Amino acid sequence: GGWVMPLDPKHNYATSDLYWAAALVASGYPILDIECIRGQTFWSFERTDAMNTQRIHWANKTLQVSAREYADAITMLKSSVVREPRRAQSEGWREG
């Protein structure tokens, strides 16, 4: 589920799929921005070649991430759901 929205197709990738976004965070991708568009939250990430491979593994149910990091990412992303736009970087959404 969720929408995928290329903000800048060469550099950024955004999704509203909480669980896919959590998998990206658990895989080490930092969140670049969090936006609310028509009531839906989008998390954006830097687009990489490796992300395409990650997406294939996600679709095939073969993506491997730490269960603890995935659970923590889901909790963090749920708390980041917004009703109005705000910036991720200024609020420290990615620990590290």
C-alpha positions, -999 to +999 in steps of 0.1 A: +000+000+000+008+036+000+017+061-027+052+066-041+060+101-052+093+111-068+100+146-055+131+150-076+134+118-096+172+121-098+178+126-061+148+121-039+122+094-034+091+097-013+065+071-001+034+072+021+038+034+029+047+034+066+061-001+065+082+003+034+095+036+049+103+018+081+122-009+061+143+019+045+150+035+079+160+001+093+183-004+063+201+029+071+184+054+049+180+087+067+147+106+062+153+138+043+119+153+047+084+147+060+054+162+041+017+162+045-001+163+011-039+162+011-039+147+046-014+120+037+022+118+052+051+112+028+086+104+040+114+113+015+148+096+012+178+101-011+174+079-041+202+054-046+208+025-069+208+001-040+172+013-032+159-004-063+174-037-051+159-031-016+125-026-033+128-059-052+136-077-019+107-060-002+083-070-029+096-106-028+095-107+010+132-114+011+145-081+026+164-086+058+167-060+084+171-060+122+137-068+138+145-043+166+155-015+142+124-022+121+101-020+151+118+011+163+115+027+128+077+019+128+073+036+162+093+066+151+074+070+118+040+067+134+050+095+157+061+116+127+027+114+110+018+151+104-012+171+096+008+200+082+042+203+066+073+202+087+110+195+081+126+163+092+162+174+094+156+202+118+137+179+142+163+150+142+141+122+129+171+099+122+192+089+151+227+081+144 
